[in-house]
């Protein structure tokens, strides 16, 4: 669109004169991708065992050994320890594929666009897998790590109930309720290190508006309200992550709530392989090239007692 002119004045940029060229930027507009967290909250201990979709990794478990009281002269009771392992199935896959026409590749001034698109596809793949993993974890957490009677010992911690009464988080109580989630893991004897909690954006706002001056929240004597950023802050033993990928559902009053996940890295194992990454495949049906990638993956909650869920909404 050329610069506006008064009525009757010729326009050299008109469709007929074409004296003013259109200019196309050499840089593409950046896409805003969702943050992914599955790589931070899970372990990849068994990833080296897989090669293709359909692979199954058989994970052996530690047996429980009974401890008995000993009395002088008493006979010993011997047992044959048994354990039940779990299987990590690489049963999911996702792909990307796009094609280009030779005339377009020759005529465009953006010569590196194929590599840019392939890189974008790789990022989209991470976002896609992240959302599936976060949604799938919810159903596999330990029964004592969710609901209105959470706590394997106390059984009186309210973490909200999907389809029932949700938990509300306000500026004044969000830290307290995160500490109750920490108690849930404490009662399961979950190690303190590598604990995590994934919060939605609205919960981050509640934290930023709360009074977080306690040294136990940050690990030091300073307030975590540093430029509104909470990444890297410790909330109790939790490292908090922010994600817009957490699954949501309605409570009994039709309020939309978020499944806020928390746990320790031993709880979830994840494995993936990019089994096909094929560029510049000749398009036999036309003049041009095709490009595609296939990634297979699998995840498993191998220690349900090390993972929990808080079904919550903003107060």
TAUR-V209453 format. One record per pair of residues at least 4 apart in sequence whose ideal C-beta (glycine too) atoms are under 7 Angstrom apart, sorted by the first residue. I is the first residue (numbers start at 1). J is the second residue. Records with the same first field share a line. If there is no record, write none. Layout:
BEGIN
I->J, J
END
This chain:
BEGIN
2->11, 13, 20
5->9, 11
11->17
12->17, 19, 20
13->17, 19, 20
24->109
26->110
28->116
31->120
33->123, 127
34->127, 244, 245
35->242, 243
36->126, 127, 130
37->41, 130, 198, 241, 243
38->42, 129, 130, 133, 134, 270
40->196, 241
41->196, 198, 263, 265, 268
42->265, 268, 269, 270, 299
43->265, 266, 269
44->270, 271
45->269
46->57, 59, 88, 269, 271
47->271, 272
49->57
50->55, 57, 90, 271, 273
51->55, 273
52->275, 296
53->90, 93, 296
54->90
55->90
56->87, 89
57->87, 88
58->85, 87
59->85, 86, 87, 88, 302
60->85
61->83, 84, 85, 86
62->83
63->81, 82, 83
65->81
66->79
68->77
70->74
86->300, 302
88->269, 271, 298, 300
89->298
90->271, 296, 297, 298
91->298
92->296, 297, 298
93->294, 295, 296
94->125, 128, 129, 295
95->292, 293, 294
96->121, 124, 125, 292, 293
97->290, 292
98->117, 291
99->283, 288, 289, 290
100->104, 105, 114, 288, 289
101->286, 287, 288
102->106, 287, 288
103->107
104->108
108->113
112->116
113->117
114->118, 291
115->119
116->120
117->121
118->122, 279, 291
119->123
120->124
121->125, 293
123->127
124->128
125->129, 295
126->130
127->131
128->132
129->133, 297
130->134, 245
131->135, 245
132->136
133->137, 270, 299
134->245, 246, 247, 261
135->247
136->299
137->141, 261, 268, 301, 307
138->247, 259, 309
140->301, 304
141->145, 146, 301, 304, 307, 308, 309
142->304, 305
144->150, 151, 152
145->150, 184, 305, 307, 308
146->150, 159, 308, 309
147->159, 161
148->158, 161, 165
149->155, 156
150->157, 159, 184
151->155, 156, 157, 183, 184, 187
152->187, 188
153->187
154->187
157->180, 183, 184
158->167
159->167, 181, 308, 309, 310, 311
160->165, 166, 167, 257, 310, 311, 312
161->165, 311
162->249, 311
163->251, 252
164->251, 252
165->251, 252
166->251, 255, 257, 311, 312, 313
167->177, 310, 311, 312
168->312, 313, 315
169->173, 174, 177, 203, 206, 312, 314, 315
170->174, 206, 315
171->206, 209, 210
172->210
173->177
174->178, 203, 206, 207, 210
175->179, 210, 212, 217, 235
176->180
177->181
178->182, 197, 235, 236, 238
179->183, 236
180->184
181->197, 262, 308, 310
182->186, 236, 237, 238
183->187
184->188, 308
185->190, 195, 264, 308
188->305, 306
190->264, 305, 306
191->264
192->237
194->264, 265
195->237, 238, 239, 264
196->238, 239, 241, 262, 263
197->235, 238, 240, 260, 262
198->241, 243, 246, 260, 261
199->203, 204, 240, 242, 260
200->243, 244, 246, 258
201->205, 242, 244
202->206, 314
203->207, 260
204->208, 230, 242
205->209
206->210, 314
207->212, 230
208->225, 228, 230
212->217, 218, 223, 224, 225
213->223
215->220, 221
216->236
217->224, 234, 235
218->222, 224, 233, 234
219->234
224->230, 233
230->240
231->242
233->240
234->238, 239
235->240
238->262
246->258, 259, 260, 261
247->259
248->256, 257, 258
249->257
250->254, 255, 256
251->255, 257
255->313
256->313
257->311, 312, 313
258->312, 313
259->309, 311
260->309, 310, 312
261->309
262->308, 310
263->267, 306, 307, 308
264->306
266->303, 306
267->301, 303, 306, 307
268->299, 301, 307
269->299, 300, 302
270->299
271->297, 298
272->295, 296, 297
273->296
274->293, 295
275->294, 296
276->292, 293, 294
277->293
278->291, 292
279->291
280->289, 291
281->289, 290, 291
282->289
283->288, 289, 290
301->307
END
